[in-house]
Structure formats: structure tokens, C-alpha cells
Amino acid sequence: HLPSRLTPLTRHPTASRDSLALTGLVVSSDGAVAADATVTIAEGGQTRTDELGRFSIAGLHAGNYLLEATRGSAASGPSRVLLEPGAAPIVLRLYEAAQLSLTVVSGVSRQPVAHAQVGVRNGPLIHSAVTDAEGHAELRGLASGSYLVTTTADGFQAVVEQLPPRAGLRWSHEVQLYPGAAVEGRVVDEGGRPIGGAMVGALPASRSEGYVPVDYRGAFDVRSDATGRFSIPALAAGVFRLRATHPSYLPAWSAAVTSDGATARSGVVIELTAGAGIEGQVVTAAGEPAAHATVRVGTVDPQVQGGGARDTQCDEAGRFRIDGLAPTSVDVVATTAHASSDAVRVDLGASGAGSDEFLVIELNFELSIAGKVTDPAELPVVGATVVCVGGPDSAIGTRPVLPVTTDTAGRFTCPGLAPGAYELTAMKPGGNNNTGPWQRSSGTVAQAGDQDLVIMIPNDGSLVGRVRTARGTVARSFGVELDVGGLPRMFDAEDGAFSLDGLAPRTYELVITTPGERLRMPVTIVEDGVVDVGTVTLQVEPASPANPEGIGFGVSQRL
């Protein structure tokens, strides 16, 4: 199999801000230095460690960065790091990570598809690979969780699938591609003038009627050229609508496009209309320009067409501009590494599309919560993730929530907070695909300004059992979920057995499902213990108007 490579999801140029270097050390789970590991910053930048496990990524500006280190089948998992002058080197610890084995075949002939491009996204980074002559690709060093898999190949319609989490660290999945034909067209404004740089994608016509986030990106996305022309290489047989987005315009759809999967189509026209704009300046509490502050604009109603959240960075003078906004009420929040603003509510619906608002936003919140994360022996937990939520009720969904990672002393700081109470959750580091990170956590409540908080993460417990169907037969494929609303872990077991480790000791609602069957029961996990629920029997889940065939369960979903 061809080896995978790790690439950043996005890259932001730093031409005028190249002054700092992010340095650190990568170690294995036993503390030994990890030479020749790959370190990637989600915001752009990649390097390899030297023979002593050291790394340095230069040309960065002060701010928050998300890093991940990988070597072979091990990964550190994403770590949020604050880079500023005088910042100490960081330590990234590798843990055994997940491995995904993919097979790509033609959905028509069942023949393998060679040279298909596969991208696997889990969080901010994309792991990519190319299939071999047998249609196989192996991706290693994946952090635990669910995966968004994008597959493209010449002559086939691209596919995006959401894979549900599976228990264990070795997964396999088959991707089916269907042949398609090219669709070409133009993107223009209301006066018929060409719009270059628009992103054009396609969705089945049935899905285009519902809410689509403004930042939605599909597998088919292509960019229009300077003449407004675009070409989607392949759409399979079906009825689609094409969607165009551009930073200066509101999203828009084409008329329905019918593809037979073999005959190229042309002449599609998508007309974009100008959106509202916001420009302004961000200043510090002392009235000085806040260079390179981040400004985030979010619609009060997140599901309005063209709504959602968008952000940009200020220039050296703290000035910013965001265009293409939906003409509705929005919240605007500015942040830096150590401060944030109050939410500014602006009614863009009153001023209308194509009009501008000018704002001066003051970074008036400079409080923080600091402390350390320990284990039951009061030893520091290095690389734990701490999430801080709460404070002002306004701008929920717009005010960014940035997890922080504990340093080598187990310490953390959550900066730029407004006065008020906050809920903090500390999650253990390390790969564990049997549970989600929230099942490996401990939390507390603190006030902005608290500086000596201690969050103790207890030792894990485990849960085991066996599953039978409502008919009394062994359940060989089922999902196990802890707490309703989470993502079930999928099991394939000839004897119906399951085992979940890495669970924080507390009471959960255990939910076990197969298609059309379900069981719910409370379970209490004990520290350093194994809870055996024995053999449990599922019950038939009644059908309902919203779920006419009874409950379904975790299968891959084409997006």
C-alpha cells in the first residue's frame, strides 16, 4: 500500500508577520524522543523532528495554533498552543492511533479504482493517500473519532462520506464511485459580469431545499476562472443543483441540472447578488490599534440562508472588512491571544444588501482562568485539553471557543474572558477510539479571574458485556453509545461481546442499537474497575412517523 501523507487543511499567508518560531519536542508514549516525526500546523506549516526529537517552525505571528505530530501509526492528537514572544518550547506526546484501510471500487463494475485521491479529515487536519492498482489505500496515525472521507478519481463523481466511529484502532471501509460526465457553466453578477474566484459545488436537488451552511464544502467544488467559467469534472446520473459562493456575494443556486452520467452538459449560469458588508477597526482597551486581531461575524439565526459564522484577520492597523453577509441581524466579536470584545449586534437587514456598516470594536475583556490538571496522585497531566465555556449569554455560536492544552507542568490558561462564571472541562490526552473525549474528562465551575484552579481527572474504568437481539440470537454488529446524543461506537463481534475502556467514573445512560432494535439502561463506571453488564437483550424499537422503519444506527453517510 502507498504511504499516507499529512497536509494542512488551510493555509493563511503571514507575509508581514513573520517574526516568531514555534519550537518543541516530540516524544513517544514512554517518553523517548521521537526522531523523524512530522509536525503540522493546521494554519499552515510543516516540518520533521531531528534526531533528538526537536522541531522548529519559523515565520509565524503571535497567536493560537493547532498542532499535530505523527510518526508511523502513532499520533499526538491536535494540541492548541499559544505562541508569543518568550513562549517556552512545547512537548507533543505520541500515542498509538487509528489506522483506516480503504478500498475504492466502481459502483457499476465492482472493479478496483487505481490512483484515486483519498482525503480523511478528523478535526482541522487532512490525511491523504492514493490508491494502488488494487484500489487500496492505508492511512495511519489518525486521531480517534469519526472521519470525513473525500474520494476523487478521473471519470468518476467525487464522494464525501461521514464514517461513524468504530471501536478499536483498525478500521476498514469500501468506497463506491460512479462514472459521471462534466458540467460546465459561468458565475455572473446581477449585471451579467463574470465573477472569478467563486467556489462552485453540486448537491442532489432534493437536498438543496434545506439549510446549507454558508461555509459548506463538498467533494465537487471547483473555482471559477477570471472569465467566470467553471467545470465540474464529473457528475453521476441524477438531478443536481449547483451552488456558488464567493466572499463578496451571497450564495446562490442554479436551476436543476439533470445528468445521465455520460453526456457532458454546458451553459449553466449561476447569478450572485451582493451581500451586506461590515468594516471597521479593532482597538485595545487603551485605544491602540489591535494588529492582526480576529473578527468573527455570525448570524443571530444560524440557519438563515447565507447565514453561519465567518471570520477574518485585521491588518497592522487593526482594520478589517467582511463582505457577502446575509442581510439579517449579526453578532460581531473580536479576539486576540489575550483579550476579547463584547458582542456587537448589527441589523444588516435594516441597511439592506450591498450597504456597509463601520464599527469600532474595543477589546475590553482581559480576564483569564488559570490552573493545572492533575491525576489522582496529584501529578501533572501533560497534554490534556481544557475547554472553557460560559460567560456572556450573547453571541453563542459566534464567540469562538478555543480549547487549550496543558504544558509540561500540567498548567493551562484560558484568556480573554468577560466577567462571569465558566464551566471548564479537562480531557485526557492520548488515542482511545472506544470512547469520545468527553467520556475521559472531569469538570468544574470557576469565575473569570481565578488563577489557581485544580482539575483532577480520575483514573479510567471499563465496561464489558454481550448483546443478543430481540429474537434471542447473538448480535454480531451493533452500536454502543454512552449518553444520548453522542456518537455510538460500532462493534463487529461473532460472539456479541463488546468492551469499552477509558471511561471516567460516573453514571452514564448506556444505549445499544441494531437496525430496528434498542436497549437503554443506566451504568455506573468505577475508577480502576471493570463493570460487566452481562448478556443484555435488545428490544424492538417501534416505528414512528419520523422513523417509519424503527431506529437506524451508525452506517457511513454520503454527504
N, C-alpha and C positions, 0 to 999 in steps of 0.2 A: 504493500500500500504506500501511496505517496505521503510524505510527512506533511503535517499541517503547519501553517504559519500564523502568526498573530499580527493583526493590523488594527490601527486605531479606527474607531467609528467616525470621528470627526477631527478636523484639524483647523485651528484658528491661527492665522498669521500673527507673529509677535515682532514685526519689523522694528518698531520704535521702542520696544520694551525689553530688549534682550540684555539683561543685566545680571540675572541670578542663575545659579546652578542647583539642581536638586540632587543631593548625594545620599548614598545609603549603602546598606549591606543586605545581601540575600543569604539566608541560612536554610538548611533543611530542618525537618521536624525535630531532629535530635540535636540541633544547634550547630552542626558542622557547616562550614562555609560552602556556598553553592557556586562553584565556578561555571562560567559559560551559561548562565541563566539569562533569559530575555526579560527585560523590564520595559513595560509600555505605559505611557501616559495617555489616558483617554482623550485629553485635549490636544494631543499631537506630540509625538516624540517617542523614540525607542532606542534602546541600547542593550549591550550584553555585559554581564559582570566579568571582571578579570579573574585571575587565578586565586585571588583572596576573597572572592565574592563581592567585591566593591563595584559600585556603578556611579556614574555622574551624567546628568542630562543638563546641558547648558543652554543659554539663550532663552530663559523663561522670565516672566514677570511675577511679581508678588501676587499671591492668591491661593485659592484652593485647587488641588489637583487630585485626580483619581488614578491610582496606580495598580498594576497587577504584575506579578512576576510568575514566570512559568519555566519549567525545565523538565523535558520528557513528559511523564504522566503526572507531574506534581504542579500545583499552582498555589499562590498565596491567597487568592481571592482579592477582590477590589478593596483598596485601602484609601481613605480620604486623608490627604496631607495638606497642611498649611505651610506654604513656602513664603518666607520673608527674610530680610537681611538678618544674619546671625542664627538662622534656624539650624538645629542640630541634625546630623545625619539620621535617617530613618532605618528601621530594620524590617524587612519583609521575610516572613517565615513560610516555607513551602510545606504543603500537606498533600497527601495522596488525593488526586482529583478524579473527576469522572472522565470516561472515555466513551465516545459515541462512534459506532460503526454504521456507516450509511451505505446503502445500495440504491443506485439510481437506475431505473428501467423505463422503457417505453410503456405507457399505459395501453397502447394498442397491440404491439407485437410481443411485449414482455422481454424484449432483448435489452441487454445492458447498454447504458449510455456512457460512453467514454468521454473524457475531457469536459465533463460537466463541472461548473464552478459552484461550490457549496460554501455558504457562509452561515456560521452558527453564532447567534447573539445571545448572551446571557448577561444582562446589565449593560454597561457602557462600551464593552469591547466586542469585537467581532473576530472569531477564529475562522480561518478559511482553508480550503483544500480543493484539490482537483481529483476527479475520479480516474481510476486506472482503466485498462482495457476491459476489465470485468465489471465496470461500473461501481467499484468500491472506493470508499474514502474513509480514512480513520482520523478522527480529531481527538487529541488528548489534551490533558491539562485544563479541563473545563470546570469552572466553579459550580457548586451544587445549585440546583434549582430547575426551572423549566427553561426550554430553549426555543428561540425563534430561528427557524431554519429556512434560508433562502437558497433556491436551486435554479440555475440557469444553464442552458445549453443551446447551441446553434440549432435553429429549426424547430425548437420547442417553446411552448409558452412557459414563462418562468412561474415558479410556485413558491409561495410563502406558507409555512406551516408552523403552528404553535404546538410543540411537543409537551405533554404534561410530564411532571416529574415522575421518575421511576425510582423505586428503592434500589440501593446498591450503586456501585460506581461504574458498571459496564452496561451500556445500552446498545441496542441495535434498532434500525428503522429503515423502512423501504420508502423511497420517494418515486412516485409515478409521474412522468412527464408526458404531455400530449402534444402532438405536432400542431403547429399554428402557421398563420400567414401574416405578413406585415400589414400594418395600418399606418398611413401617413396623413399628415394634416398641417394646419397652421394655428398659431395662437396670435390673436389680434386684440387691440383695444376697441373701445366703443366707436372710434372713428375709422376702424379698419386698418390701423397702422400696426406693423409687426411688433411682437414683443419677444425679445430674445431672453434667454436665461430662465424661462418658465419650466417648471417640472410638470411632466405630463404622465399620468398613470391611467390604469383601467381597473374598473370593478364590474362584476356582474350587475346588470341593470337592476336586478331585484334588491341589491344591497345599496345602490346609490340613493334610494329613497330615504334611508335612515340617516342618523347623525354620523358624520365622518369628521374626526378631529382635523384641525387646520394643518397640523404637522404630520398627518398620516403619510407614510411612505410605503408603497407596495413593491412587488418584485419587478413590475413592468416599467418603473419610472425611467423616463428619458428626459433630456433637456432640449428645449428649442434653441435653434441657432439664431444668428443675428437677423435673419430674414423671417423669424417666427416659425420656421418649419421644424417638424419633429417626425420621427419614425419609430414606432414600437416594432421591434423585430418580429414578434410572433404572438398572435392571439389564437387560441384554440377555438373550435366550433362553439358558438354561443352568442348571446346578446349582451353587449357591454355598453357602458357609458364611460367616456374618457374625462378625466378630471385634471384641470390645470391649476397650479398655484404659482405665485410669484410674490416676492417680499413687498412689492408696491401695489398689489392689486388684491381684490377679494377672490377667493377660489370660485371656479365656475365649472359647469359640466357641459359636455357635448350632448347632442341628440343621441338616441340609441344607435349603436353600431352593431350590425349583425355580421359575424364571421363564420365562414364554413370551414375554417382551419386550413384551407388550401389556396384560396384566391386572395391576392393582395387587394387591399382597399386603400383609397386615397380620397382627398377632398374634404376631410373632416375639418371643421372650423370651430374653435373654442374662443368665445369672446369674453374678455375680462373687463371688469369695471373697477375704477379706482376706489380704494378704501379710504378711511379716515387716517389721519396722521397725528402723531404726538412727537414734539421735540422739546428740548429743554436742557437744563443743566443740573447736575448733582453737586451739592456743596457739603462740606463738613459742618459740624456744629459751630465751628469758629468762622464759617463763611468762606472758607478756602475751597477752590475747585477740587473735586474728588476725582482725580485722574483714574481712568480705567475701572470705575465703578460699574457694576452690573445693574441694568434696569430691566425689570420684568413687568410685562403688561398682560393681565388676564381678564377675560370677560367675566362679569358677575354671574351671568348664566353660562356655564361652561359648554352647554350643548347647543347654543345658538349657532346657526350655520356661519362658518368662518370664525367661530369662537375658539376658545382654548387659551393657552399661555404662550407668549413669545418673549424672548429676551435679546438684549444687545449689550455691547460694552461701550462705555463712554471713551472719548478721546482724551488727550493730555489735559485739556481744559475742562473736563467733566461734562462736555456737551454730548447729546445723543439725539437720535431720531429713529422712530419706528413708523413705517408706512403700512398700508394694506390691512388696516384694522377694521373689524366689523363695526358698523355704526350702531353701537349699543353702549351700555354702561360698562366701564372697565375700572379695575384697580391697578395702580402703578406703585411698585415698590422698588427701592434702590438698596443695594447692599455692597459692602466691601468686606475684606477679610475680618475686620474688627467692628464694623458698625452697620446699622440698617436704618431705614426710614420708616415713618408711619405710612400706612396705605393712603394714597391719594385717589379719591373716587372722581372719575371724569365721565360725563354723559356725552359720548360721541354721537349718540342718536339725535341729540338736540342740535348739534352743529352740522351733522349730515356727512355723508361720504364725500371725500375729496377736500374736506376742510381740515384745518390744523389746530392743535392746541399747544400752547407753550407753558411749560411747568418749570418751577424751581423747586427741587426736592432736597430737603435737608436731612442729613444722616444724624438724627437726634437720639438714636438708641445705641448706647455703647456698653451696656451691662453684659456680664457673662456669668456662666455657671462653670465651675472648675472642680475637679476632684480626681479620684482614682478608682480603678476597677480591680478587685481582688478575688481570690478564690477562698474557700472556707478556712485555709491555713493562713490567711491574710497576706499571701504572696501576690505580687502584681500580675495581672493578666495582660500580657503584651499582645497588641494587635486586635483587641476587642473593638467592636463597632458600637458607638454610643449615638442614639437618636434622641433629639430633644424637640418636643412639640408642645404647643400651648401658647401662652401669651395672649396678645390681642385676638379677638374673635374675627376681626375684619381680614379680608384678603386671603381667606382659606383657599388653597389651590394656586394662589399667585405668590404668596410669600414663600421663598424656597426653604426646603428642609434639607440641610446638608449633614449627613452623618459624619462623625469624626472618629478617628482611630486612635486608640491609646498608644503612648510611646513606650520606650523600653523600661520606664518606671511604672507603667500602668496608668499614667496620668492622661487627662483629657481636658479640653476647654471648649465650651460651646459659646461663641462670641456673638456680638451684635444683637443682644436681646433687649426687648422692651420690658418695662416693669411688669411683674405678674408671676403667676405660678406656671411651672412647666413640668411635664411628665418626661422622665428620662428612662430609657431602656438600654441596657448593655447586653450585647450578644457575643457569645463565644466565637473566637476565630477558628478556622480550620474547616476542611471539607466534611460535609455529612449530608449525603443525598437522601438519607432516610427521613429527615425532618426538615422543616423550614427553619430559618434563623430565629424566628420568634419563639420556637419551641426550645431554644437553647439560650434563654435570656433571663434577666432579672431587672426589675424596675423600681423606681421610687419617684417621689414628687419633691421638687425644690423650687425656691424662689430665685428670680433673676438677681444676681449679686452674690449668691452663695459660692464659696470658694474652697471648701474643704469637704465636699460630698464624698462619701464612700459607697460604692455599689458592689455588693458581694454576690458573685454568681455561684450558686451551689453546684455541687458535683452532679453529673448526669445520672439518670436512671434509664431503664429499658422496659419495653413492652413486647410480649410474645403471645401467640395464640394460633389457633387453627380455625378455618372457616368452612362451613357447609352451606349449600344452597337451601332454599326453601323446600326443595324436593328431597333433601337428605343426602345428596351426592357431594363429593368433595368439590369445593370451589377452586378451580385451577388458575383463574385470572380474576383479580378483584382490586379495588382501590381501598386504601386505609387513610382516613382523614382524622386529624385531631383538631377539634374546634370547627364549627360550621363556618363556611365561608373561605376556608383555606384551600390549598391545592392538595388533593389526595395523592398519596404515593402509590404507584401501581406495582402489583406483585404478580408474577407468574410462578406458580408452585404446584408441582404434581401432587403433593400431599396437603395442599391448602394451608401450609404454615406461613406465618409472617413474623418478622422481628423488626422492631424499631428501637434504635438506641439514640443516645444524645438528647434525651428528654429532660427538661428542667422539672424538678419535683413539684408538682401541683396537680390539681384535679382538671381533667380535660373531658370533653364530650367526644367519645370515640364513635366514628361513623364508618361503617364498612359497606361497600356497594359493589354490586354487579349489575348488568343491564336489567332493569325491572325489579331489582331486589335491594333491600337496605336493612341495616341494623344500627340502632343508636343505643349507646349505654355510657354511663359515666365511668371513668377510670381514674384512680389516684396513683400517680407515679411517686416512688420514694427514692430518696437520694442514695446512690450507690447500690440500688436494688433492682431486681428483675420482677416485674409484675406479669403473671401468667393468667390470662383471662380464660384459658382452657379452650374447648371447642365451642364455637358460637354458631348459631343457625340463623341465616338471613330470613327476612320476611318479605312477601310480595309487596311491592310498592304500588298502591292503587293509581290508576291512570287519572288524569285530570284534564280539563280543557287546556291548561297551559303546558301540560306534559302528557299528551294523549297515549303514549306508549309506556308510561311509567318512567322512573328516573333513569337517565343515562349515566355514563361515567367516562373517566378520562381516556379519550382517544385523541389522536392528533387532529387538529382543526386547520383546514385550509382557509387562509385569510384573503 
